[in-house]
């Protein structure tokens, strides 16, 4: 190997290669012999990470298979932490070289989700693949699913990636949602004043308020400067009393564990505060659990899923949206339950033994957004019943989730 440079970055030793030989096995063996843990390939922006344990190993991947997680943000971070505590190994694929989960993963590939070589590595070396968030490209998931188990199924992500398709799916189950309609051009809105006040949403992408435009009057459209080349849907706002979410882990047909509903408060369309128990009626408690279970069963879902709900002032329940993954509101399950949403997701996708679910304590969680993380990083003075989680994101940005604090009650 020529033109190499070895230096320490964070906790990994990296080997930079200006040229990468066709004989990959020879390269990997020489890396093992040198104790190199990570290989960066600038030409395709890849990071291959592996543990050096035995110089006699002939392949860069261990024989033991691992879980592939597409997405390396804070959800991927907490999933990886729990999986490793359970003795599992995790490979993270993420286009961000500084993603939180990549810092602790057993293997980390820094590449686009549609990178063919990255997908081949996952197919060749992993038992099962799962996803951190719903907007992982369907094409990537479907390609891997031809040869490896992808859970939840790629068809679930494809459905949830399109808000109109998701709403139609929910309504076909005779489950109530807010009123909604498709918007293809600006003039479509001019005849829909009965949907106002409402919220205009892109039909694809967008989260934490991104791609969403609250509208009270038609006259507000000009100021919003919306690009109508994208697809949109318009939802009529309900007279909101409360928001809740239900976390459920489905292991197979009519085989699931469900957490008690969580009460949520949003600020600027970003989750700020969650608590259990939710202050709701017994009817709402039962109905929300039943609807979450019905949705998970209809999707034939495997893994942890969240259903978000609205409750209006007349005590009507509406499904807002489905999150086919572990969820921000469920972070309090790490400390409030014997089995967290993350552990149950590991158990479901890896077909591991189920452990009966038991709530240990009531709890509240607050998201630390933007510079709210600073005092906790500088001097985390917290009580014994409080638990501070730092997502280790280097750059502090406005409206960026940086960590959270859970308090047991």
N, C-alpha and C positions, 0 to 999 in steps of 0.2 A: 504494500500500500504506500502510496506517495502523497505528498502535499497534505500532510495531516497536522492537526493541532489539537492537543489535549489540554483541557483546562477545567476547573471546577466551577459549575454554575448551580446555584441553590444547593440541593443535596445530591445532585447527580453528577457523575463524571461523564462528559460528552466527548465524542470523537467526531470531528468535522471532516468530511470527505469531499474533496473537490471532484474526485472521480470515483465511481462505484463500479467495481469489477463485475463482469457477468457471473463469475463464480462466487455466488453469495455464500455458499456453505463455507468456503475457505475464509472469506472475510469474517464471517461470524465466529468461526473457530479461533481465528487470530485475535478477535476482540475478547473472547472469553479468556484466552491465555494472558491477555494484557489487563484483565480485570475491568474492562470498559463496560459501563452499564447502559449507556445511551449512544445511539448513532444518529447524527443529524445529516440529512441529505438535502443540501440547499436547493438543488435543482428541482426537487418536487416537494420541498418543505415538509419532509417526513421526520418524525422522531420515533425511532425504534427503541424501546426500553426493555431491559431484561435484567434479572438478578444473576450475578456471577457466583456460583456455588461450587462448581466442580470443573476444573480445567479439562477434564476428559470428555465433557459433553460435546456432541457432534452437531447440535442444532441450536439456533439462537432461542427457540421457544422450548420451554420445559415440556416433558411428555405429559405432565398433568394439564388437563384442559382448564379453561378459564371462562368467565362470563364477560361478554363484550357489552359495554354500555356506550351507546351513541349519544354524546352530549356530556360535557365536563364541567357544568356550572355547579351551583351549590347543591342542587338535588343529586347530581352525580357524585358530588363530594360525600354527602351523608350516606348515600347508597353504598359507595365504595368502603367507607369507614365501617359500616355495619357488616358488609359482606366479608371483609378481612377479619373482623372480630369473630366471625363464624367459621373462619378457616378457609374461605373461598378466595380465589384470585380474580382480579378484575382488569380488563383491558379497556382503556378509554380512547375513543376516537372523537376528536374535536378540532375544528379549524383554528382555535385560539391557542397559541403556544403557552399562554399564561393562565389557562383555565384552572380553576381551583382543584378539580378532581385529578387533573393530570399530574399534580404535584405529589400525590400519594398513591396513585395507581401502580399496580404491579407492572403493567405495560401501558405505554402511552404512544398513540400515533397522532401526530399533528398533521392533519390533512383534511381536505374537504370531504363532506359526507358522500359525495358521488365519485370520489377517487377510486378507480378500479383496483389499483394495487392495494390500497388500504382495505377494501372490501375482501379481496382475495386472502389477505393475511388473516382476517377475522374468520372467513369461511374455513380456512385450512387449520386453524388453531383453537377455535372456541367451540364449546358445546352448545351455548345458547346466547342469543343476542336480545337485549332489551333497550329501551329508549328513555332518555331523560325528559324529553318534551315532545309535543305532538307534531311539530313542524319539521321533523327529520324527513327528507325527501322520500316519498313513497317508492320511487324507482330503486333507491338503495336498499330499502327494507325488503322489497319484493325480490330483488336479485339474490340477496342473502338467503331469503326464506326458501328458495328452490333447493338449497343444499343443507341449510342449518335451520334450527328452530328459532324463529323470531317471535318473541312474546312481549306485549300483546301482538296479535296477528297484524300484518301490514294493512289489511283491509280496514281495521279499526282506525288507524291513523289517517288513512285516505278519507274516511267518512268525516272524522272530526276536523280535518284540515279545511273543510268547506262548511262555513257556518249555516248556509241554507240547507245543505244536505243533512247536517246534524239536527237542525230544528225539525225538518221533515221526518227524520227517523224517530225523534222523540214523540211527535204528534201522532204518528202511526201506531204508537203503543198506547194511545189514549191517555197520554201524560200531558198535563197542561204546561204550556209555555206562554210567554208574552205574545201579543199579536206581532206579526212580522210580514214583510213583503220584500220581493226582489227589486233592486234599483239598478237599471242599466244605463240611464242617462239622466241628466239634470232635470229635464222636463217631466220625468216620472214623478218627481217630488211635488210638482205643482198641483196635482190632483189628490194629494194624500194628507191634507191638513188634519184629517181625523186621527192620523197616526202621531200627531204632535201634541205635547212635547214628546220627543223620541230621541233615539240615538242611532246615528248612521254608522255602520260598521263595514269594514272591508270583509268580503266573504272568505278571504284567505289571509293567513299570517296575522300578526298583531297579538299582543298580550300586555297585561298591566296597563291597559288604557291606550296602547299604541294602535293606530288605525281606527280610532273611535272618535266620533264627533257629536257631542250633544247638541240638539237643535230644538229650540222652543218655537221659532217662527220661520216661515219660508224666507223672509227677508234676510236672515242671518247667513244664508248660503254664500252670498257674494264675498263676505269677509273671510269665510273659511277656506276659500281657494282650493276646493277639492278636485283631485284628478279623477275625472269620471271615465278614464280609460280602464280603470280597475273595476272589478265587480263589487257591488255593495248590497247590503240589506238594511232596511229601516225597521227598527223595533220600537213599539210604543212603550213609553215608560209607565210602570205601575206606580201607584201611590204606596211607596215602599215603607214598610214598618221595620223590617229586619232582613238580614242576609244570613244564611246558614250554609254549611257544607257537610256532606256525609262521605267519609272514607270507607271503602269496602275493598277487601282482598278476596278475589275469587280463585279457587284452586281447581275447580272442575265443575261438572254439572251439579247444580244445587249444593255446592260445597263451598262455603264462603265464611269469612269472619268480617263483622261489621262494627265499626266504632260509633260511639254515640255522636249525634249531630254537634257540630261546632258552630258557635255564633261568631260572626265576622263583622268587622268595621273597616271600610275602605276610606282612604283619603287620596284625592286626585286620581281615583280609579285604580289605586294600588292598595293591596291588603296592608293594613296597619296593625290590627289587633284581632286576636282570636281567643276564645275562651270556651271551656267546658265546665259544667254543663251549659248548654244553650237554654236561655229562658224562653221556652216555647211550650205550647200545649201538648198534652199526650197525643191528641189527634195528629198534630203536625209532626211530632216525633215519629209516630208509627208510619205515617204516610211517606215521609221523606226516606225512611229506611226501606220501605216497600218499593218505592220508585227506583231507588239506587240499585236494589237487588234485581228488579225487573230489567233495568237497563244493562247491568252486567251480564245477566243471563242471556238476553237477546243478542248481545255482542259476542257471546261465547268467550268472554274475556278471561285471560289468565294474567294474574298480577294484581297490583294495587291501583285503584281507580278512585277518582273524586267526582262527585256530582254537586254542583253549586246551585243553590236555590234562592229565590226571592219569597218573602212573605208580605202580602199587602195588608192594608189597614183593616180589611174585612176578614183577615185570617185565611185567605186563599194562598195556596202554595203553588209556585211556578218553578220549573226547571230553567235555570239560566243557561248553564253550559256544562259539558262533560269534559273533564281533564283525564285523558287516558294515561295516568302516571301517578307517582307520588305527588303530594300537593303542599303548597306553602302553609295552608291552614292546619295541616296534619303534623307540622314539626313538633307540636306540643306532645304528640304521642311518644316521642323519644323518652320523655321523663314521666309522663302521666300514666303510661300503660306498661305492662310487663313485656309486651311485644310491640315495637314501633311499626309504623307504616312501612319503613324501609326494610326492616327485618322480614316482615310478612311478604314484601315484594320479592326478596331474595328467596324465601322459602317456596313461594308459588312458582316462579320461573325456573327454579332448579329442582322442583318436585321433591323438596325436603319435607321432613316430618312437620306437621302442624302442632303448635302448642296452644292450648286453650287461652283465649284472650281475657285479660283481667285488668280493669282500671285500678290504678294504684292511688291516684289523687286527682282532685279537681285542679285545673291549671289555667293560666293565662299566658299568652305569648304576644310580644310586640316585635314587629320588624324594625330593624335599625337601618334607616334609609339615608343614603348620602353621608354627610358629615356627622350624623348621629352616632356613628361607630367610634369616632375619635376618643371621647372620654372613656369609653369602655376599653379601648386598646391601650390608652395611656395609663389608666388607673382603674382597673375593673373592681371597684368596691361593691361587692354583691353579698347578699345574705345566703345562709346555708340552704335555703329553699329556692334559690335562684340559679339558673344555668345559662351562661353566656356562650354563644356560638359565633365565631368569627369565620367568614367565608374566605378570608385571605385573598381578597381581591386587591390588587396593587393600586389601581386608580379609583379614587373616590369621585363619583359623579352624582349630580342631582338626580333624584328619583331612582337611584340604583340600590338594590337590596345588597347590603354589605354584611349583615349578620342578623341574629335575633336573640331575644332574652325570654326565657321561659321561667315563670314563677309558679311553684306548686302551692295550692291553697289548702 
